[in-house]
Amino acid sequence: MHLDPAIVPALIALIFGILILLAPKVLNYLIAIYLILIGLFGLFPGLLARLLT
């Protein structure tokens, strides 16, 4: 399965948005995880490609 790296943030945002609707108390954790992931992928652009192959 080939996953385009440009679509990953959109998928994460969609999943987190649904989870926030279902369980609003976990909002802080979801945002923190999202920001950490986006920061890591921004600092290490090849990281996502290595994880998916």
ABEGO torsion letter per residue (X at the ends): XBBBAAAAAAAAAAAAAAAAAABAAAAAAAAAAAAAAAAAAAABAAAAAAAAX
